[in-house]
Amino acid sequence: MFPPIEPDFPPEPPRPRIIIVPVPPRRRNIFRRYLPLLVWMGVIFMASTKLGRPENSEAIIDPILSWLRVTHVDPVHIIVRKFGHFVEYSIFGFLLAYFCLSSPWQWLHRRWFVASLAAAFLYACTDEFHQLFVPERNGSIRDVMIDTASAAFALSLVAAVRWLLRPRFPRP
């Protein structure tokens, strides 16, 4: 009988294209990334001044060793001081990994292990170079190797945890 009446709607306007613009990180995020690393670099720097001399560490270690009744003190001093290097640069390695993995730069995020290890090696070299100019201190290639190995140990732990926590199944 009567033809169906179709409403006369205006044509639909074209949908705008969505353009994703990278947002610069907020200042708080920058401080969260940089500040712990810079503070720890300052701690390492201060440990390579006169404060880190063997005589100063002996004042802390000797009472503990006498309480433990250790007779051969010199080898223990060396072990404790090298263990200090290990702890110092392991923490530095963790902070470098955090810095690289939280980076907005993709190239740094992808190569976090190598970049962190290279940064730890370079800082260990500059740390030992700095000690050459401090009275009663000396730089040592052995300490650079211990420092770099300590950072590599920490970075390996981070890599192992990331590997264990990776998604096991492909996303749909």
Helices and strands as residue ranges (DSSP letters): H 27-47, G 50-52, H 54-67, H 73-101, H 106-110, H 112-131, H 141-164
